[in-house]
Amino acid sequence: MSNYPLRLPEHVLADAKAFAAHNGTSLNQFLSSLIAERIGEMKALAQVEARIGRADVAAALRVLNKVPDRPPMAGDELP
C-alpha cells in the first residue's frame, strides 16, 4: 500500500466525506474505490477502442446483407 498526498477543493472534499459517511465507509476507502472503478472503466474503454480499430467493416456489412428484408416478428417492433 502506498501513500499519496491529495489536494482537493474544499467543496469536493466535503461531498466526498458526506458520500463516504452515507455509504458507511472511510474517506480513504471511498476515494480508493472511486479511483479503482474509474481506472477499470478507462481500461475497458481502451480495450473496446482497440477492438474497434481491428474491425473489418466490409466483412460486417457482408454478413448484415445476408439478413432477409422482412417485417419484424411480433413483439420485436420499434415503439
N, C-alpha and C positions, 0 to 999 in steps of 0.2 A: 504494500500500500504506500502511496506517495502523497505528499502534501503539495498544495499549490495555493498561493495567496490569491484570492479572487476579489476584485473590486467591483462592486455593484452599485448602481444608483440606489438611493435610499428607498424610493418607491418600489423598485424591483425586489429589493431585499425584504421589505415589509410584506409584499404579496407572497413571496416565496415562503416566508415564515408562517404566514396565515394558511397557505395551502398545505404545508408540511404538518402543521398542527391539526388541520381538518382531516388529514389522512392518517394521523396518529404516528407520524414518523419524525425523525430528527431532520433538521435542516440539511445536514450533510447527506443523509440517506436520500432525501427528496431530490436534492440537486444532482447527486450521483446517478440516480435512476433516470432523471430527465436527460442528462448528458448521454448516458448509455443508450437510451431509446432513440435519441436523435442521431447518434452515430450509426445505430442499426438501420435507421431509415435511409441515411445517406449511402451506406454500403449497398443496401437493396436497390436503391435508385441507380447507383453506378453499375450494378450487375444487369439491370434491365436496359440501361443505355448501351452497355456493351453488346447485349443480345440484339438490340435494335440495329446496331452497327453491322452485325453479321447477317441481317435479314436479306433474303432473296425475294424482292418484291415481285419480280416476274414469275417466279415459281408459285408464290402465294396466289397471284391472280389466275394462273393456270388452274389451280385447284378450285378456286372460287367460281371460275367459269364453267365448271362441271356441274354446279348446283342447278337443278331444274328450275325454270321460271314458272312458278305456280303460286296461288294464294297460300297464306299461312294456314296451318291446321287450326281447328277450333281451340281457342284459349291462348293462341300464340300471337294474336293480332296486336298491333300497336294501339295504345289508348287514343 
